[in-house]
Amino acid sequence: MAPFLASGIAWAWTGEHPRRSTLVASGVALLGVVVMCGAALSMGHVAGDVLALAMTALMALMMVVIRKNTQVSMLPAACLSAFACAVAVFPLAHPADVTTQNLLRLGLFGTTQFGLGLLLLTAGTRLISATRASLLGNLELPFAPLWVWLAFGEVPSQLASIGGGIVLAAVLLDLVADQVRSI
């Protein structure tokens, strides 16, 4: 949903129109996400689904804000948002329960996947449309189960693999369409 939300917000706020190929690829990627997560939608976790949708809408809004203000570095704001999240969830945390090994894993996660990912997202969104940045952000979906499989041996389900392949194909479709268009 993020590419469509980003597209709608960008169009309403800045008048930016996404490329048709990016919207088509976003639709194909959404199909892949439904294949990956479709069973989870019917499990009755409405609160989690609503929070996930809110997070998606806020990420789309963040991408549009970054894209609209390309002359201003948004890295300080992105860092502040990460710290604000930590403060917001601290009452729910149990820091004394973290083992040394898990503390190292959390540190690695915070600096690489979360920190570096947020930095690259913030820097890259200045250069491409918010819709396309959201579509590229969907690459997280097929790669997350892959990394878990490689790191922990947890084999992704067949639907996760098929859906992830669809998402990957959609993003590649958009990249190829962009290259063909620029020739």
C-alpha positions in Angstrom: 0.0 0.0 0.0 2.9 2.4 0.6 3.5 3.3 -3.1 -0.2 4.1 -3.5 -0.4 6.1 -0.3 2.8 8.0 -1.3 1.4 8.6 -4.8 -1.9 10.0 -3.4 -0.2 12.2 -0.8 2.4 13.4 -3.4 -0.3 14.2 -5.9 -2.5 16.0 -3.5 0.3 18.0 -1.8 2.8 18.6 -4.6 1.0 17.8 -7.8 3.6 15.1 -8.6 2.3 12.4 -10.9 3.9 9.0 -10.7 4.9 7.1 -13.8 2.3 4.6 -15.0 4.9 1.8 -15.0 5.7 2.5 -11.3 2.0 2.3 -10.5 1.6 -1.0 -12.4 4.7 -2.4 -10.7 3.2 -1.2 -7.4 0.0 -3.1 -8.1 2.0 -6.3 -8.9 4.1 -5.8 -5.7 0.8 -5.5 -3.7 -0.3 -8.8 -5.2 2.9 -10.3 -4.0 2.4 -8.9 -0.5 -1.2 -10.4 -0.5 0.3 -13.8 -1.5 2.9 -13.5 1.3 0.7 -12.2 4.0 -2.9 -13.0 2.9 -3.5 -15.7 5.5 -2.4 -13.4 8.3 -5.1 -10.9 7.3 -7.8 -13.3 8.2 -6.4 -14.3 11.6 -8.3 -11.6 13.5 -5.4 -9.3 14.6 -7.3 -6.1 13.8 -5.2 -3.9 16.1 -2.0 -5.1 14.5 -3.4 -4.6 11.0 -4.5 -1.1 11.9 -1.0 -0.3 13.4 0.7 -1.7 10.3 -1.5 0.4 8.0 -0.8 3.5 10.2 2.9 2.8 10.0 2.6 2.4 6.2 0.8 5.7 5.9 3.3 7.5 8.0 6.2 6.1 6.0 4.5 7.3 2.8 4.0 10.7 4.3 7.7 10.8 5.4 8.8 10.0 1.8 6.7 12.8 0.4 8.0 15.3 3.0 11.6 14.3 2.1 10.9 14.6 -1.6 9.1 18.0 -1.3 12.0 19.4 0.7 15.0 18.3 -1.3 17.0 21.4 -0.4 16.8 20.6 3.3 18.7 17.7 4.9 16.2 15.4 6.6 18.8 13.2 8.2 18.5 15.0 11.6 14.7 14.6 11.5 15.1 10.9 10.7 17.5 10.5 13.6 15.2 12.3 15.9 12.3 10.1 14.9 14.3 7.0 15.7 15.1 8.3 19.1 11.5 9.4 19.7 10.4 5.8 18.8 12.8 4.5 21.4 11.5 6.8 24.1 7.9 6.0 23.1 8.3 2.2 23.5 10.6 2.3 26.5 7.8 1.8 29.0 7.0 -1.5 27.2 10.7 -2.7 27.2 12.3 -5.0 29.7 16.0 -4.0 29.4 17.1 -6.2 32.3 15.9 -9.3 30.4 18.4 -8.8 27.5 21.3 -11.2 27.5 24.8 -10.1 26.3 24.4 -12.0 23.1 21.0 -10.4 22.4 22.4 -7.0 23.3 25.0 -7.5 20.6 22.4 -8.6 18.1 20.2 -5.6 19.0 23.2 -3.3 18.5 23.9 -4.8 15.1 20.3 -4.5 14.1 20.1 -0.9 15.3 23.2 0.3 13.5 22.8 -1.7 10.3 19.3 -2.7 9.3 17.5 0.1 11.1 20.1 2.9 11.2 21.8 2.4 7.9 18.4 1.6 6.3 16.8 4.8 7.5 19.9 6.8 6.4 19.8 5.4 2.9 16.0 5.7 2.6 16.2 9.4 3.7 19.1 10.2 1.3 17.7 8.2 -1.6 14.1 9.6 -1.4 15.5 13.0 -2.2 16.5 11.7 -5.7 13.5 9.8 -6.8 9.7 10.1 -6.5 8.1 9.2 -3.3 6.0 6.5 -5.1 9.2 4.9 -6.5 11.0 5.1 -3.2 8.0 3.3 -1.6 8.1 0.6 -4.3 11.8 0.1 -3.8 11.2 -0.1 -0.1 9.1 -3.1 -0.8 12.3 -5.0 -1.5 12.5 -5.4 2.3 9.6 -7.9 2.0 11.3 -10.7 -0.1 14.7 -10.1 1.5 13.7 -10.3 5.2 12.7 -14.0 5.1 15.8 -14.7 3.0 18.1 -13.1 5.6 16.3 -15.0 8.4 16.7 -18.2 6.5 20.4 -17.6 5.9 21.1 -16.4 9.5 18.9 -18.7 11.5 17.9 -21.6 9.2 14.2 -20.7 9.3 12.9 -21.8 6.0 10.3 -19.4 4.5 6.9 -20.8 3.6 6.1 -21.6 0.0 3.7 -18.6 -0.1 6.3 -16.3 1.3 8.7 -17.4 -1.4 6.2 -17.1 -4.2 4.9 -13.7 -2.9 8.5 -12.5 -2.4 9.3 -13.5 -6.0 6.3 -11.5 -7.2 7.5 -8.4 -5.3 11.0 -8.8 -6.6 9.7 -9.2 -10.2 7.6 -6.1 -9.8 10.5 -3.9 -8.6 12.7 -5.3 -11.4 9.8 -4.5 -13.9 9.8 -0.9 -12.8 13.6 -0.6 -13.0 13.6 -2.1 -16.5 10.8 0.1 -17.7 12.8 3.1 -16.4 15.9 2.0 -18.3 13.9 1.4 -21.5 12.3 4.9 -21.1 15.6 6.6 -20.8 17.1 5.0 -24.0 
